[in-house]
Amino acid sequence: GAGVSQSPRYKVAKRGQDVALRCDPISGHVSLFWYQQALGQGPEFLTYFQNEAQLDKSGLPSDRFFAERPEGSVSTLKIQRTQQEDSAVYLCASTPEGVPSYEQYFGPGTRLTVT
Amino acid sequence: QKEVEQNSGPLSVPEGAIASLNCTYSDRGSQSFFWYRQYSGKSPELIMSIYSNGDKEDGRFTAQLNKASQYVSLLIRDSQPSDSATYLCAVNRTPGGSARQLTFGSGTQLTVLP
């Protein structure tokens, strides 16, 4: 596909369950970002990969959040022991290297609801 | 003080008018500035990027940047009902080099009235 894809689009989890969210970036895009968007707010940065290297994970809210991109393409965001405050839309964005490399293109997001 | 501030709105303009959206940022080291449009229930869509002081025009959209005042704006000319959405201002703080994360404002909700 031409754009960033994410799956699942919707996820309902019971509190305490583990979830895994997948992101498939635009082919050839080196950098990949995860953001969390609460209702009525702008996206907030979670973590950033350049190829397979996780260069910044300063936005992950707790050690229950873990992200990986083992082969430098598809990425997975895992949330362990989900809590109600984890309910949000999780957005993945990718960007190529080179100027202007700062333009980020978002996937459709995964809406996570923790009950 | 939030790093990127926007008026939350809602901002209502009549069809055909100019919509003016404003954004201020706190980090003087910010280098790159973006406007994203987000329809309800959808993901952000990049509509404008601006990197240097002045105006940048693309169709009905004009982005304006004033680094001295730490101010970015987006003008939408000949507003259409299809422009009704939330507009997010985003700032990248990394000078040069590789891409880094964006810091977003909370967004301004725009409604264009037919």
Interface residues (C-beta under 8 A of the other chain):
Chain A: S31 F33 G40 Q41 G42 P43 E44 F45 Y48 Q50 D56 G59 V89 L91 T95 E97 P100 S101 Y102 E103 Q104 Y105 F106 G107 P108 G109
Chain B: V4 Q31 S32 F34 Y36 K42 S43 P44 E45 L46 S49 Y51 L88 A90 N92 T94 S98 A99 R100 Q101 L102 T103 F104 G105 S106 G107
